[in-house]
């Protein structure tokens, strides 16, 4: 899954680009498929096909991570040092 975007905060623009991989657990329930990711609490998806279910879960994960990134930028003091850190 590719996650990327722009976050605006206090006259600053932060651009981020990340590629994350998550385990998706998909089960069939009657005519529907339901999915969740064990590593992202609250991320759930559903659909009438596996592909639709996977896309729904991907959208939920994207929204949760986007919200967490925005939340992490709130309250940064204007004089704080901000830099890019690469983790492998």
PALUM-243977 format. One line per 5 residues: number of its first residue (from 1); for each residue z, y, x of N, C-alpha, C, CB. Coordinates in Angstrom, 3 decimals. Glycine has a CB too. Layout:
N
NUM	Z:Y:X:Z:Y:X:Z:Y:X:Z:Y:X | ...
//
This chain:
88
1	0.000:-1.159:0.830:0.000:0.000:0.000:0.000:1.235:0.884:1.195:-0.009:-0.950 | -0.847:2.196:0.600:-0.883:3.453:1.334:-0.129:4.494:0.546:-2.335:3.910:1.604 | 0.781:5.161:1.190:1.518:6.247:0.564:1.292:7.488:1.401:3.040:5.917:0.433 | 0.922:8.553:0.787:0.713:9.785:1.527:0.783:10.953:0.580:-0.628:9.767:2.267 | 0.859:12.134:1.113:0.895:13.299:0.267:1.414:14.513:0.986:1.722:13.034:-0.929
6	1.680:15.538:0.196:2.174:16.805:0.715:3.418:17.171:-0.064:1.097:17.928:0.619 | 4.441:17.623:0.630:5.662:18.098:0.002:5.840:19.553:0.399:6.900:17.234:0.417 | 6.082:20.420:-0.585:6.332:21.829:-0.311:7.816:22.088:-0.485:5.487:22.752:-1.242 | 8.418:22.741:0.492:9.847:23.012:0.440:10.115:24.302:1.202:10.673:21.826:1.030 | 10.664:25.293:0.519:11.046:26.572:1.150:9.960:27.145:2.045:12.306:26.391:1.961
11	8.818:27.399:1.488:7.699:28.013:2.198:7.147:27.146:3.325:8.124:29.336:2.754 | 7.582:25.924:3.431:7.060:25.018:4.449:6.287:23.916:3.739:8.209:24.426:5.338 | 5.303:23.404:4.399:4.517:22.301:3.853:4.676:21.121:4.792:3.006:22.692:3.679 | 5.085:19.995:4.250:5.254:18.771:5.027:4.196:17.783:4.567:6.698:18.177:4.866 | 3.426:17.287:5.488:2.429:16.280:5.174:2.926:14.950:5.720:1.031:16.652:5.766
16	2.812:13.918:4.907:3.240:12.617:5.370:2.193:11.576:5.018:4.596:12.246:4.772 | 2.129:10.574:5.821:1.199:9.482:5.618:1.896:8.215:6.093:-0.158:9.721:6.375 | 2.055:7.284:5.193:2.753:6.058:5.547:2.041:4.856:4.939:4.218:6.112:5.080 | 2.160:3.774:5.604:1.686:2.503:5.053:2.903:1.602:5.011:0.500:1.866:5.913 | 3.249:1.156:3.816:4.401:0.287:3.636:3.966:-1.000:2.956:5.501:0.991:2.816
21	4.626:-2.072:3.286:4.361:-3.349:2.639:5.658:-3.852:2.034:3.769:-4.384:3.642 | 5.584:-4.315:0.802:6.750:-4.792:0.070:6.447:-6.135:-0.568:7.181:-3.775:-0.998 | 7.466:-6.934:-0.723:7.320:-8.191:-1.438:7.270:-7.900:-2.930:8.478:-9.169:-1.100 | 6.304:-8.483:-3.604:6.201:-8.374:-5.053:6.480:-9.751:-5.643:4.792:-7.838:-5.493 | 7.414:-9.818:-6.569:7.707:-11.060:-7.283:7.066:-10.913:-8.659:9.276:-11.343:-7.384
26	6.117:-11.802:-8.964:5.374:-11.716:-10.220:5.582:-13.011:-10.999:3.852:-11.456:-9.961 | 5.966:-12.850:-12.264:6.168:-14.004:-13.141:5.391:-13.800:-14.430:7.674:-14.222:-13.441 | 4.938:-14.898:-14.985:4.258:-14.823:-16.268:5.274:-15.061:-17.371:3.096:-15.849:-16.350 | 5.235:-14.183:-18.364:6.113:-14.295:-19.537:5.233:-14.251:-20.772:7.200:-13.149:-19.570 | 4.887:-15.418:-21.275:3.955:-15.476:-22.400:2.581:-15.032:-21.954:4.446:-14.606:-23.569
31	2.026:-14.052:-22.658:0.703:-13.527:-22.307:0.776:-12.403:-21.273:-0.002:-13.024:-23.556 | 1.981:-11.993:-20.873:2.172:-10.859:-19.968:2.696:-11.305:-18.610:3.129:-9.849:-20.584 | 2.495:-10.446:-17.638:3.040:-10.658:-16.301:4.046:-9.539:-16.027:1.901:-10.686:-15.210 | 5.159:-9.901:-15.428:6.197:-8.928:-15.059:6.444:-9.055:-13.563:7.529:-9.160:-15.876 | 6.716:-7.902:-12.920:6.908:-7.900:-11.461:8.035:-6.974:-11.073:5.621:-7.486:-10.740
36	8.623:-7.269:-9.931:9.613:-6.392:-9.322:9.564:-6.606:-7.822:11.045:-6.661:-9.885 | 10.166:-5.677:-7.094:10.233:-5.794:-5.647:11.697:-5.843:-5.236:9.493:-4.617:-4.950 | 12.123:-6.915:-4.578:13.527:-7.056:-4.192:14.031:-5.943:-3.260:13.726:-8.387:-3.524 | 13.140:-5.311:-2.506:13.563:-4.276:-1.550:13.602:-2.874:-2.130:12.652:-4.281:-0.373 | 13.088:-2.695:-3.341:13.084:-1.370:-3.972:13.762:-1.494:-5.336:11.619:-0.803:-4.117
41	15.081:-1.313:-5.384:15.799:-1.425:-6.658:15.213:-0.477:-7.705:17.296:-1.127:-6.457 | 15.018:-1.011:-8.888:14.493:-0.207:-9.992:12.989:-0.224:-10.121:14.937:1.187:-9.841 | 12.280:-0.797:-9.149:10.815:-0.848:-9.208:10.391:-2.077:-10.001:10.194:-0.874:-7.778 | 9.743:-1.832:-11.129:9.278:-2.894:-12.007:7.865:-2.584:-12.459:10.217:-3.064:-13.221 | 7.105:-3.620:-12.739:5.754:-3.451:-13.258:5.454:-4.517:-14.284:4.725:-3.495:-12.130
46	4.442:-4.262:-15.084:4.009:-5.260:-16.067:2.534:-5.061:-16.356:4.842:-5.162:-17.378 | 1.909:-6.102:-16.878:0.502:-6.007:-17.224:0.009:-7.281:-17.876:-0.324:-5.699:-15.997 | -1.180:-7.185:-18.443:-1.760:-8.356:-19.107:-2.483:-9.264:-18.121:-2.722:-7.917:-20.203 | -2.600:-8.827:-16.856:-3.171:-9.657:-15.791:-2.332:-9.448:-14.534:-4.686:-9.302:-15.530 | -2.491:-10.333:-13.572:-1.761:-10.199:-12.309:-2.161:-8.892:-11.622:-2.036:-11.416:-11.376
51	-3.447:-8.562:-11.635:-3.925:-7.344:-10.984:-3.330:-6.095:-11.632:-5.453:-7.282:-11.034 | -3.297:-6.068:-12.952:-2.727:-4.932:-13.684:-1.225:-4.824:-13.410:-2.988:-5.076:-15.205 | -0.561:-5.948:-13.368:0.870:-5.995:-13.092:1.162:-5.494:-11.676:1.406:-7.426:-13.276 | 0.373:-5.932:-10.712:0.532:-5.508:-9.322:0.321:-3.997:-9.194:-0.455:-6.268:-8.408 | -0.694:-3.476:-9.872:-0.965:-2.034:-9.832:0.178:-1.248:-10.465:-2.287:-1.714:-10.552
56	0.737:-1.766:-11.543:1.862:-1.122:-12.212:3.088:-1.082:-11.303:2.195:-1.852:-13.518 | 3.359:-2.175:-10.620:4.475:-2.218:-9.681:4.228:-1.266:-8.521:4.693:-3.648:-9.163 | 3.019:-1.221:-8.008:2.684:-0.300:-6.917:2.917:1.148:-7.318:1.233:-0.490:-6.489 | 2.541:1.506:-8.543:2.758:2.871:-9.032:4.252:3.178:-9.134:2.079:3.068:-10.403 | 5.035:2.213:-9.592:6.485:2.413:-9.696:7.115:2.600:-8.318:7.140:1.223:-10.417
61	6.710:1.800:-7.350:7.238:1.929:-5.986:6.861:3.290:-5.412:6.702:0.790:-5.074 | 5.607:3.690:-5.610:5.133:4.986:-5.111:5.983:6.127:-5.665:3.655:5.199:-5.486 | 6.254:6.112:-6.969:7.064:7.166:-7.596:8.494:7.188:-7.065:7.086:6.979:-9.106 | 9.090:6.019:-6.907:10.472:5.946:-6.406:10.550:6.485:-4.980:10.996:4.486:-6.455 | 9.629:6.082:-4.111:9.651:6.549:-2.723:9.360:8.048:-2.626:8.633:5.768:-1.889
66	8.444:8.523:-3.450:8.139:9.953:-3.475:9.378:10.756:-3.879:6.971:10.242:-4.446 | 10.082:10.295:-4.896:11.299:10.974:-5.338:12.371:10.962:-4.246:11.839:10.315:-6.612 | 12.506:9.845:-3.554:13.503:9.754:-2.476:13.168:10.693:-1.329:13.600:8.319:-1.956 | 11.857:10.834:-1.006:11.467:11.757:0.058:11.763:13.204:-0.336:9.977:11.594:0.387 | 11.402:13.561:-1.562:11.674:14.919:-2.039:13.166:15.190:-2.075:11.070:15.134:-3.429
71	13.943:14.224:-2.507:15.393:14.382:-2.552:15.950:14.583:-1.144:16.050:13.159:-3.219 | 15.384:13.898:-0.176:15.845:14.023:1.198:15.567:15.396:1.807:15.201:12.965:2.037 | 14.594:16.130:1.266:14.261:17.458:1.783:15.114:18.572:1.173:12.802:17.749:1.530 | 15.783:18.272:0.076:16.604:19.292:-0.576:17.802:19.637:0.301:17.074:18.810:-1.969 | 18.073:20.903:0.416:19.259:21.334:1.130:19.140:21.385:2.642:20.355:20.457:0.784
76	17.934:21.267:3.176:17.779:21.365:4.630:18.002:22.825:5.027:16.355:20.856:5.095 | 18.930:23.085:5.933:19.145:24.466:6.377:17.890:25.014:7.049:20.345:24.545:7.345 | 17.611:26.315:6.877:16.390:26.887:7.440:16.319:26.791:8.965:16.274:28.327:7.027 | 17.461:26.717:9.639:17.457:26.655:11.098:17.552:25.227:11.646:18.598:27.474:11.637 | 17.481:24.237:10.772:17.560:22.837:11.210:16.299:22.449:11.978:17.760:21.894:9.997
81	16.468:21.613:12.956:15.327:21.090:13.717:14.700:19.971:12.898:15.763:20.576:15.143 | 13.392:20.070:12.730:12.660:19.034:12.015:11.541:18.556:12.920:12.103:19.555:10.649 | 11.471:17.260:13.127:10.442:16.704:13.990:10.017:15.342:13.465:10.943:16.595:15.444 | 8.935:14.857:13.999:8.407:13.548:13.594:9.034:12.475:14.464:6.852:13.505:13.701 | 9.489:11.409:13.835:10.083:10.269:14.515:9.256:9.041:14.175:11.580:10.076:14.110
86	8.781:8.333:15.177:7.999:7.133:14.949:8.882:5.918:15.129:6.789:7.073:15.894 | 8.895:5.053:14.131:9.697:3.823:14.168:8.742:2.647:14.066:10.768:3.787:13.011 | 8.905:1.677:14.964:8.022:0.505:14.929:8.807:-0.737:14.648:7.262:0.350:16.236
//
